[in-house]
Amino acid sequence: MVFYCICGGCNNSSKSGHRVHCFPKDKGILRSWVQFVKFRRADFSASSVTAYSRICSAHFKEEDYHSGDAKMVSLGLKSKRTAKLIPNAVPSVHANHSACPVPRSRDTVCRKREIATVSIML
């Protein structure tokens, strides 16, 4: 099964070679993960998290992984897909801003729709 990163604007998946991580069961850390996703997806909440929700490795720093795994990956001895996060890791990297654009506000979208509708009528 292919899992996709749920972060807004991120197109990474397990198929593209990225490690995708399940949301933690610890409520405090889960809240931090949800806040991270909400930065680019305002509609996201803790109730949106399902068994299939994942965040890819592009959103974590090297120090978020077990130290042995991080060293093995950097030396090319281990695939990043098999590296494990430390238990209290929280995503903190909003990867490549061009690949993960900041979503437009609802007002901007509505205004563009109005302009398009007026243009069609003329």
matplotlib code that plots the C-alpha trace (Angstrom):
import matplotlib.pyplot as plt

x = [0.0, 1.3, 1.1, 1.1, 2.3, -0.7, 1.2, -0.3, 1.5, 3.8, 3.6, 6.0, 4.9, 6.3, 6.3, 8.7, 11.2, 10.4, 9.9, 6.4, 5.7, 2.4, 1.1, 2.1, -0.3, 1.0, -1.6, 0.9, 3.1, 0.1, -1.1, 2.3, 2.1, -1.4, -0.3, 2.6, 0.1, -2.3, 0.3, -0.4, -3.8, -6.1, -8.9, -6.8, -7.5, -6.8, -10.1, -8.8, -6.0, -6.7, -4.8, -3.6, -2.4, 1.3, 4.0, 7.1, 10.7, 11.2, 9.5, 12.0, 15.5, 18.4, 18.4, 14.8, 16.0, 17.8, 21.4, 22.6, 20.1, 21.0, 24.7, 24.0, 21.8, 24.4, 27.1, 24.7, 24.7, 21.0, 18.0, 16.2, 13.0, 14.0, 15.3, 13.2, 12.1, 12.9, 9.7, 9.3, 10.2, 8.0, 8.0, 9.6, 10.7, 8.3, 10.1, 10.8, 8.5, 7.9, 6.8, 4.7, 3.0, 1.3, -2.5, -4.4, -6.9, -10.6, -11.1, -8.5, -10.0, -13.6, -12.3, -10.7, -13.9, -15.8, -13.4, -13.6, -17.4, -17.6, -15.1, -17.2, -20.4, -18.7]
y = [0.0, 3.5, 6.1, 9.9, 12.7, 14.7, 18.0, 20.7, 21.0, 18.0, 15.3, 12.8, 9.2, 5.8, 5.1, 8.0, 6.6, 8.7, 7.3, 8.0, 8.1, 7.2, 9.8, 9.1, 7.7, 10.0, 12.8, 15.6, 14.7, 14.1, 17.6, 19.0, 17.0, 18.3, 21.9, 21.3, 20.1, 22.9, 25.5, 24.7, 23.0, 25.1, 22.5, 19.8, 18.7, 15.8, 14.2, 14.2, 11.8, 8.2, 5.0, 6.0, 9.5, 9.9, 12.6, 12.0, 12.1, 15.5, 17.2, 15.9, 16.8, 14.3, 14.6, 13.4, 9.9, 7.4, 8.4, 5.0, 5.1, 8.7, 7.8, 4.6, 6.6, 9.4, 6.7, 5.0, 1.8, 2.0, 3.3, 6.3, 4.3, 2.0, 4.7, 5.1, 8.3, 8.9, 8.6, 12.4, 13.6, 16.4, 17.4, 20.9, 21.3, 22.8, 21.3, 23.2, 26.2, 26.0, 22.4, 23.2, 26.5, 28.4, 28.0, 31.0, 32.4, 31.8, 35.5, 35.4, 32.3, 33.8, 37.1, 35.3, 33.4, 36.6, 38.2, 35.1, 35.1, 38.8, 38.3, 35.5, 37.7, 40.5]
z = [0.0, -0.9, 1.8, 1.0, 3.2, 4.5, 4.9, 2.7, -0.7, -0.1, -2.7, -1.1, -0.6, 0.3, -3.4, -4.1, -1.7, 1.4, 4.8, 6.0, 9.7, 11.5, 14.0, 17.6, 20.2, 22.9, 23.1, 23.8, 20.9, 18.7, 19.4, 18.2, 15.0, 14.3, 14.9, 12.4, 9.7, 10.5, 9.6, 5.9, 6.2, 8.4, 8.1, 9.8, 13.4, 15.7, 14.6, 11.0, 12.0, 10.8, 10.8, 7.3, 8.1, 7.6, 7.5, 5.4, 6.3, 4.6, 7.5, 10.2, 11.0, 11.2, 15.0, 15.1, 14.2, 16.4, 16.3, 15.0, 12.2, 11.2, 11.0, 9.0, 6.5, 6.1, 5.4, 2.9, 4.9, 5.7, 3.7, 5.1, 4.6, 7.5, 9.9, 13.0, 14.8, 18.4, 20.5, 21.2, 17.6, 16.2, 12.6, 12.2, 8.6, 6.1, 3.1, -0.1, 0.0, -3.7, -3.4, -0.3, -1.1, 1.7, 1.1, 0.1, 2.5, 1.8, 1.0, -1.8, -3.3, -3.2, -4.7, -7.6, -8.1, -8.2, -10.7, -12.9, -12.8, -13.7, -16.6, -18.0, -17.9, -19.8]

ax = plt.figure().add_subplot(projection="3d")
ax.plot(x, y, z, "-o")
ax.set_aspect("equal")
plt.show()
